[in-house]
Amino acid sequence: MNHTSSERGMSLPIAVLVLAAVVGVGAIIFISLPKGEPEESSLRETDPAVSTLAACQAGCRDQYGGSGSSGFEACMRGCGAGPAAGARETESTSPEAESTPAPSQTPASPKPQSQQQQTSPTASPTTPPPAPQPTPTPAPQPQPAPKTVDVSIRGFTFNPASVTINAGDTVVFKNFDSVGHTATQSGGFDTGLLGQGQSKSITFSQKGTFNYYCIPHPYMTGTIIVE
């Protein structure tokens, strides 16, 4: 019996505390609810049907109670930049504005024909390459007539000692000394031994230089140049 009464005495303060907590939460919720007048003004601002400047300004007055506060001035400026600007934007994007055709650009005037002719490159006529000219055949040079050159053997010398002739020319060796002489080329021509008053003719058909001497007197020498 004593335990039951003590338990009841303890549960009573707990119930009082719970009731106080519930009452406090309800008061907080009541205080945090928005006022009726601002809620109505906010509905006016967010209502899409209220789009005129006068309605927006009336909402500012209802919300802030007239001029004198920074919130009211900001609200009034917002009305001027918001609904009015939105109306102007709606007017600019109306179907009539879209249907107005843009001014057409003036086409560029064509250049005068004379100017076009000046700027156009002039086509030069194609010149055909010159036809190859036949190479003229040089005329054959006339061959000089063969000639005869005398080489005398006198005083143990060949006179002249050097002779220049053309191919086909003939050299006549004649001995005027009282002793015999020869005109001999090593491996080439040879007049043989010529006595006093004798002569020997030798024709040179090949070009070159031919050195010769006398066999009995080797110090006697001469040269034949054939061009």
Backbone torsions as a table, in degrees:
resi	resn	phi	psi	omega
1	MET	NA	-38.4	-178.6
2	ASN	-69.8	-36.6	-179.7
3	HIS	-65.8	-36.4	-178.1
4	THR	-67.7	-41.3	-179.4
5	SER	-68.0	-34.9	179.1
6	SER	-70.4	-36.1	178.6
7	GLU	-67.2	-38.5	178.0
8	ARG	-66.0	-37.1	179.0
9	GLY	-65.8	-28.8	-179.9
10	MET	-81.6	-32.4	-177.5
11	SER	-74.9	-22.4	-179.6
12	LEU	-65.9	-47.8	177.3
13	PRO	-62.9	-32.9	179.7
14	ILE	-65.7	-40.4	178.9
15	ALA	-65.0	-37.4	178.9
16	VAL	-64.6	-40.3	179.7
17	LEU	-65.7	-41.1	179.3
18	VAL	-63.9	-42.1	179.6
19	LEU	-63.9	-39.3	179.0
20	ALA	-65.7	-38.0	179.5
21	ALA	-65.8	-40.7	179.5
22	VAL	-64.3	-42.0	-179.9
23	VAL	-64.6	-38.0	-179.6
24	GLY	-66.8	-41.7	178.7
25	VAL	-63.3	-41.0	179.0
26	GLY	-63.8	-37.9	178.7
27	ALA	-65.7	-39.7	179.5
28	ILE	-64.1	-41.8	178.9
29	ILE	-64.0	-40.0	-179.2
30	PHE	-65.7	-41.4	-178.7
31	ILE	-68.8	-35.6	-176.7
32	SER	-76.3	-13.3	178.5
33	LEU	-66.0	140.2	-180.0
34	PRO	-70.8	152.0	177.6
35	LYS	-63.8	158.6	180.0
36	GLY	-69.8	-37.5	-175.7
37	GLU	-71.0	-47.4	177.2
38	PRO	-62.6	-35.9	179.6
39	GLU	-63.0	-37.8	179.2
40	GLU	-67.6	-40.2	-179.7
41	SER	-67.7	-36.8	178.4
42	SER	-67.1	-33.0	175.5
43	LEU	-64.9	-35.2	178.1
44	ARG	-65.3	-40.7	-177.1
45	GLU	-69.5	-37.8	-176.7
46	THR	-87.2	-7.7	178.9
47	ASP	-70.3	124.2	-179.9
48	PRO	-64.5	-23.3	-178.7
49	ALA	-72.1	-27.2	-179.3
50	VAL	-85.7	96.1	-176.1
51	SER	-124.6	8.2	-178.7
52	THR	-96.7	158.0	-179.4
53	LEU	-64.7	-36.6	-177.9
54	ALA	-66.1	-40.6	-179.9
55	ALA	-65.8	-38.3	179.3
56	CYS	-65.8	-43.4	179.2
57	GLN	-65.5	-37.1	177.1
58	ALA	-63.2	-37.6	177.0
59	GLY	-63.8	-37.0	177.8
60	CYS	-64.6	-40.3	179.3
61	ARG	-65.7	-43.5	179.7
62	ASP	-62.9	-35.1	-175.3
63	GLN	-80.2	-39.3	-173.8
64	TYR	-110.8	-3.7	175.4
65	GLY	72.8	30.7	176.4
66	GLY	101.7	-178.8	-176.4
67	SER	-74.8	168.0	179.2
68	GLY	116.9	-10.2	179.8
69	SER	-123.7	152.7	-179.9
70	SER	-66.5	-31.4	177.9
71	GLY	-65.5	-38.8	178.8
72	PHE	-65.8	-43.0	179.5
73	GLU	-63.5	-41.7	178.8
74	ALA	-64.6	-38.1	178.5
75	CYS	-64.5	-40.0	-179.8
76	MET	-67.2	-40.6	177.7
77	ARG	-64.8	-38.1	177.0
78	GLY	-62.9	-35.7	176.4
79	CYS	-63.4	-40.3	-178.9
80	GLY	-68.8	-34.5	-178.4
81	ALA	-91.3	-14.0	-176.6
82	GLY	-95.9	-79.9	-176.3
83	PRO	-62.0	-40.3	-178.8
84	ALA	-65.1	-43.2	178.1
85	ALA	-64.5	-37.1	177.8
86	GLY	-64.4	-35.4	178.1
87	ALA	-67.2	-42.3	178.7
88	ARG	-63.8	-38.3	178.6
89	GLU	-66.2	-36.0	178.1
90	THR	-65.5	-39.0	178.8
91	GLU	-65.4	-40.2	-177.2
92	SER	-69.5	-26.0	-179.9
93	THR	-102.1	21.0	177.9
94	SER	-69.0	156.3	-179.9
95	PRO	-58.3	-29.6	-179.8
96	GLU	-65.0	-40.4	179.5
97	ALA	-66.0	-37.6	179.3
98	GLU	-69.5	-31.6	-178.3
99	SER	-76.8	-13.9	-179.9
100	THR	-72.7	119.5	-177.9
101	PRO	-70.7	144.7	177.2
102	ALA	-71.2	146.2	179.2
103	PRO	-59.9	130.5	-178.5
104	SER	-73.1	143.6	178.8
105	GLN	-76.5	140.4	-179.5
106	THR	-73.0	122.0	-179.3
107	PRO	-64.0	145.1	179.6
108	ALA	-65.9	133.8	-179.1
109	SER	-70.7	137.3	-179.6
110	PRO	-65.9	149.6	179.0
111	LYS	-68.6	146.8	175.4
112	PRO	-59.3	150.7	-177.3
113	GLN	-61.4	-34.3	180.0
114	SER	-65.4	-38.5	178.5
115	GLN	-67.7	-39.4	177.0
116	GLN	-62.1	-37.4	179.1
117	GLN	-67.7	-32.8	179.1
118	GLN	-70.5	-39.0	-177.4
119	THR	-78.6	-23.0	-179.2
120	SER	-74.7	135.5	-179.1
121	PRO	-66.2	137.9	179.3
122	THR	-80.0	127.2	-179.1
123	ALA	-79.7	116.4	-179.9
124	SER	-80.7	138.3	179.7
125	PRO	-64.9	139.7	-179.1
126	THR	-76.4	119.7	-179.1
127	THR	-89.8	121.8	-179.8
128	PRO	-66.9	145.9	179.0
129	PRO	-63.7	146.5	-179.5
130	PRO	-64.4	142.0	179.5
131	ALA	-68.1	140.6	-179.6
132	PRO	-63.7	131.2	179.7
133	GLN	-85.4	137.6	178.3
134	PRO	-66.4	137.5	179.7
135	THR	-72.3	120.5	-178.2
136	PRO	-66.8	136.7	178.4
137	THR	-79.4	121.2	-179.3
138	PRO	-62.3	139.9	179.2
139	ALA	-69.7	138.7	179.9
140	PRO	-63.1	134.0	179.4
141	GLN	-74.7	133.7	179.5
142	PRO	-67.1	132.8	179.0
143	GLN	-75.9	132.9	178.4
144	PRO	-65.4	148.5	179.6
145	ALA	-67.1	139.1	179.0
146	PRO	-57.7	144.4	179.0
147	LYS	-126.7	167.8	-178.2
148	THR	-119.7	132.7	-179.1
149	VAL	-120.0	132.2	179.8
150	ASP	-95.5	134.0	172.2
151	VAL	-120.8	113.5	-178.6
152	SER	-92.8	145.9	176.9
153	ILE	-109.1	108.8	-174.1
154	ARG	-147.4	131.6	178.0
155	GLY	65.0	33.6	179.5
156	PHE	61.4	35.6	175.0
157	THR	-142.0	154.8	172.1
158	PHE	-94.7	124.1	-175.2
159	ASN	-127.1	113.2	1.8
160	PRO	-78.6	154.3	-178.4
161	ALA	-72.0	-28.5	178.2
162	SER	-128.7	131.0	-178.8
163	VAL	-127.9	136.8	176.3
164	THR	-115.2	124.7	-177.3
165	ILE	-135.2	175.8	174.5
166	ASN	-100.1	158.8	177.8
167	ALA	-61.5	133.3	-177.1
168	GLY	100.8	-10.5	178.9
169	ASP	-79.4	165.0	-177.0
170	THR	-122.6	138.8	177.1
171	VAL	-111.3	129.8	179.4
172	VAL	-108.6	113.9	177.9
173	PHE	-93.8	125.7	-179.2
174	LYS	-131.0	130.6	-176.6
175	ASN	-96.0	127.7	177.4
176	PHE	-111.6	-1.5	179.2
177	ASP	-82.8	162.0	178.9
178	SER	-79.6	-8.5	177.6
179	VAL	-109.8	157.6	-178.5
180	GLY	-78.6	147.8	178.2
181	HIS	-138.8	161.6	173.6
182	THR	-129.2	158.8	168.7
183	ALA	-119.7	102.7	-170.7
184	THR	-125.6	132.3	172.6
185	GLN	-104.9	135.2	-179.6
186	SER	-65.7	116.5	-179.0
187	GLY	75.2	10.0	-177.9
188	GLY	-131.2	-133.3	-174.3
189	PHE	-75.2	162.3	179.1
190	ASP	-157.7	126.4	-179.6
191	THR	-81.6	-14.6	-172.4
192	GLY	77.5	175.4	-177.9
193	LEU	-76.4	122.4	-178.7
194	LEU	-106.2	125.2	175.4
195	GLY	-82.4	178.4	-179.2
196	GLN	-61.0	127.6	179.6
197	GLY	87.0	-5.8	179.4
198	GLN	-88.0	156.6	-179.7
199	SER	-141.0	162.4	178.7
200	LYS	-144.6	130.5	179.0
201	SER	-101.9	131.2	178.0
202	ILE	-129.4	126.1	179.2
203	THR	-98.2	131.2	-179.5
204	PHE	-105.3	111.4	-178.9
205	SER	-99.2	-15.5	-179.5
206	GLN	-109.2	146.7	179.3
207	LYS	-79.6	153.0	178.5
208	GLY	148.3	-175.2	179.2
209	THR	-116.0	125.5	-175.0
210	PHE	-121.4	114.2	177.2
211	ASN	-96.3	138.3	-177.3
212	TYR	-138.7	172.3	-177.6
213	TYR	-155.8	175.7	176.5
214	CYS	-102.0	127.4	-176.4
215	ILE	-65.4	-45.6	179.1
216	PRO	-68.7	-26.4	-178.5
217	HIS	-131.1	82.4	-172.9
218	PRO	-61.4	-21.9	178.6
219	TYR	-70.5	-13.3	175.9
220	MET	-83.7	115.1	-177.8
221	THR	-132.8	160.5	177.5
222	GLY	-156.8	171.3	-176.6
223	THR	-138.6	135.8	173.2
224	ILE	-115.5	122.7	178.6
225	ILE	-109.5	120.2	-179.0
226	VAL	-110.0	121.4	-179.1
227	GLU	-103.9	NA	NA
